[in-house]
Amino acid sequence: MSRIYKGVISVADKFVPTKLRPLWEHDAGPKTVFFWAPAFKWGLVIAGLGDVLRPVETLSVPQSASLAATGIVWSRYSLVIIPKNYSLFAVNVFVAIINTYQLGRALKYQHEKEKK
């Protein structure tokens, strides 16, 4: 871990209230990458929600399929690793749901386009 990160954590450590100590000290808490990776991955969920309003002809089938697949795979992985990472599980479930929906929209559009 970098010196800067350790310095920030040691300063922040002094300000964490007693009630939040269990979360702060948890094996998948804010002191670890197990917390920050899922936190930043919520950006994919937000982007997916923004794409729901996007015209269906601009959706990418390979992109939606790969994001849906990784969401499913990482959801499973987050429950078999130690420590179990429920925040990683939650974000990946949402990534899988949103991108499965987008994939369905794109495939339906392509199917209807082929009919015509």
Summary of the structure (lengths in Angstrom):
residues: 116
radius of gyration: 18.8
end to end distance: 57.5
largest distance: 65.7
contacts: 302
relative contact order: 0.13
helix: 78%
strand: 0%
